[in-house]
Amino acid sequence: MSPWTIYWILQLDAIHEALLIVSTISVMIVVVTGAFGALFSVESGMTDLSKVLLKLFKRTLIVFVIAGFGAIFLPNTKTMCAVLTIPAIVNNEVLQGDAVDIYKLGMERVKELLGKEESE
């Protein structure tokens, strides 16, 4: 794994927070432009201002959808570390072979300790 990959994994939480902020701000802009656009278009028909507000509304809605999906589906640092390390550990043949030996040694040691406690 390259240092660049590790850097981006550690930055995932910051990226997630930035996407949440962008999403929150864009939803506020969508609400305001939608309300004012509807108000101006009802009062005086489609004026230049209401056309501009409609364009802003559409563009901001697209930004909101993209940032929202990014914030929802982008994994955080812990999740990405688990996704990358668990398969490497589970699929490691050395660890799988040694796990049985380590278990046997551990059980022998527990039995020794239990035997010492019983004799005391």
NORSULDA-V643301 format. One record per residue. N is the residue number from 1. SS is DSSP state (helix for helix, strand for strand, loop for the rest). NEAR is the number of other C-alpha atoms within 10 Angstrom. Layout:
# NORSULDA-V643301
N,SS,NEAR ; N,SS,NEAR
This chain:
# NORSULDA-V643301
1,loop,6 ; 2,loop,6 ; 3,helix,8 ; 4,helix,9 ; 5,helix,10 ; 6,helix,12 ; 7,helix,10 ; 8,helix,13 ; 9,helix,18 ; 10,helix,16 ; 11,loop,13 ; 12,helix,18 ; 13,helix,17 ; 14,helix,13 ; 15,helix,18 ; 16,helix,21 ; 17,helix,13 ; 18,helix,14 ; 19,helix,21 ; 20,helix,19 ; 21,helix,15 ; 22,helix,18 ; 23,helix,23 ; 24,helix,15 ; 25,helix,14 ; 26,helix,22 ; 27,helix,19 ; 28,helix,14 ; 29,helix,17 ; 30,helix,23 ; 31,helix,14 ; 32,helix,14 ; 33,helix,21 ; 34,helix,17 ; 35,helix,13 ; 36,helix,16 ; 37,helix,22 ; 38,helix,16 ; 39,helix,13 ; 40,helix,17 ; 41,helix,17 ; 42,helix,11 ; 43,helix,9 ; 44,helix,9 ; 45,loop,11 ; 46,loop,15 ; 47,loop,13 ; 48,helix,11 ; 49,helix,13 ; 50,helix,21 ; 51,helix,14 ; 52,helix,14 ; 53,helix,22 ; 54,helix,20 ; 55,helix,14 ; 56,helix,17 ; 57,helix,22 ; 58,helix,15 ; 59,helix,13 ; 60,helix,21 ; 61,helix,18 ; 62,helix,14 ; 63,helix,18 ; 64,helix,23 ; 65,helix,14 ; 66,helix,15 ; 67,helix,21 ; 68,helix,21 ; 69,helix,14 ; 70,helix,16 ; 71,helix,21 ; 72,helix,12 ; 73,helix,10 ; 74,loop,16 ; 75,loop,17 ; 76,loop,18 ; 77,helix,18 ; 78,helix,12 ; 79,helix,12 ; 80,helix,14 ; 81,helix,14 ; 82,helix,11 ; 83,helix,12 ; 84,helix,11 ; 85,helix,10 ; 86,helix,11 ; 87,helix,10 ; 88,helix,11 ; 89,helix,12 ; 90,helix,10 ; 91,loop,10 ; 92,loop,11 ; 93,helix,11 ; 94,helix,9 ; 95,helix,13 ; 96,helix,12 ; 97,helix,10 ; 98,helix,11 ; 99,helix,12 ; 100,helix,11 ; 101,helix,12 ; 102,helix,12 ; 103,helix,11 ; 104,helix,12 ; 105,helix,12 ; 106,helix,12 ; 107,helix,12 ; 108,helix,12 ; 109,helix,12 ; 110,helix,12 ; 111,helix,12 ; 112,helix,11 ; 113,helix,11 ; 114,helix,11 ; 115,helix,11 ; 116,helix,10 ; 117,helix,9 ; 118,helix,7 ; 119,helix,6 ; 120,loop,5
